[in-house]
């Protein structure tokens, strides 16, 4: 937190972008939306052209986030890359309302090209450690593992993807599914809690 503030103070242009972003974060007006979408690319580590960001977005860990071209976020995004974590999102990703992409304090979330997300999807690569019953869960830290989502994947509404999941190209994740750690082969349809293969795309 302190290092991020120091960096901004040393770069007035970037600091100005942050102020513009914060002032327009909730704007639904045309000018506010344009200013928000113009400010954010200068804050993250890397961003292609054509970024679209709906109102209500909360982004943290700017320096650990890389976005491709023509990435679109709808309203109320939560995008976090905390600590030593990273988030990478490929070209033409389309992410619906109220989605949480939460990496950290370690590891990464990598999303490929042409990704589609329904509303209320959660991608979380770290969970609280809890197995030592002699200690409070609060004191046990986090267990982290990468999330990898390859190209041309659709994750439908209200699904949850946990650390350690590797979803290969062309997969579909049904609404409300919970995708646990594991490798999911290309072109499969996953559903349930825990999510399992229910069919293949033909």
Secondary structure, DSSP 8 states (H G I E B T S, - for coil): -HHHHHHHHH-HHHHHHHHHHHHHTT--SHHHHHHHHHHHTTTSSEE-S--EE-TT-EEE-GGGEEE-TT-EE-TT-EEEE-TT-EEEE-TT-EE-TT-EEEE-SSSEEEE-TT-EE-TT-EEE-EEE----TTS-GGGS-EEE--EEE-SS-EE-TT-EEETTEEE-TT-EE-TT-EE-SEEE-TTEEEETBTTEEEEE--
